[in-house]
């Protein structure tokens, strides 16, 4: 009898090619779209962060240094001190040293620096080709030198503008300016106190301990990640599909005739369970085989992969039993539609089907308490080269979920005479 139920379900699928196309074609399309669109972010590929920066000085720095030295001569400082301060002032040149930072090898490929006059500021703000603008106000260098060399109270500030949509570029420039300010201040402090910065750096290097956080396991590509993510999400639809077919049998009075014939609830639910398990298995394997040839998704340990698939499809079978029983009890297909339209989406979001949730994060831990999330964690672990022994906790949860769903489904199953 169970074999006849499986055969009947197979024939129903053959008569509905659109259903087959959705169950198998949809995950393949989603894998292709998401894998290509988000591949760089997951694969760690290069993301183009090149942007254009306008550098504007409201007053020439060389002139500011010259005026600063001239003003020193009109004060009460001895000539020897003035000569020494003048030499230091010419070597500091804060704006010039900042330009050297921007033109360094590390930043040269990212930031396209263009110097402009103050009168061009409005035109540059209107030019969308510039992502950020740095303004050095009047007397900026002179105020910096006075603050450093004469213990002045001036606090000159650099003005940073960034265009709408260029927040990343603006944040990068802000970080560069902050780091430069810290390094510049530290260097000046060390120089004023007769400490050699190179010697300090050497001492720090000698005492530095190297810490490596490199993973011992293989990385997972974007195509592989979304192959798993879309399968564990779309295989859940197999549970709703099997439950819908069962409910239609109730509507056509096939189920009522089974009740009258004293058909065992266990036999019927074993049939539902095996239908969902077998066809979910076929669905998953078909997409995985396609991913192997199309996206080069290769499993390092095939037996472990098959074990995880067995456990996950068992959970799908348990869901099919539960949804069938509840829909029979309520005499309504709404629970199946709700699960298909809402619950599957929530499970997919929590389980990490749409984006990586991060190892050890709260969302990742929460997702492991969904059948698809636990299966995805196990799949990813095996794909990275770990063994089935490292995923016992995920398999135990999936098995408990499946058994719990089956038990609740059997308890909810209508007794003889309860069907209408």
Secondary structure, DSSP 4 states (H G I P E B T S, - for coil): -HHHHHHHHHHHHHT-HHHHIIIIIHHHHHHHHHHHHSHHHHHT------EEEEEEESS-HHHHHHHHHHHHHTSS--HHHHHHHHHHHHHH-HHHHHHHHHTSHHHHTTEEEEEE-GGGHHHHHH-TT--EEEEE-TTHHHHHHHHHHS-------EEEEE-TT-HHHHHHHHHHHHHHHHHHHHHHHHHHTT--HHHHHHHHHHH--------SS----HHHHHHHHHHHHHTHHHHHHHHHHHHHHHHTTHHHHHHHTT--HHHHHHHHHHHHHHHHHHHHHHHHHHHHHHH----S-HHHHHHHHHHHHHHHHHHHHHHHHHHHHHT-SHHHHHIIIIIHHHHHHHHTSSS---TT-HHHHHHTTSHHHHHHHHHHHHHTT--GGGGHHHHHHHHHHHHHHHHHHHHHSPPTTT--
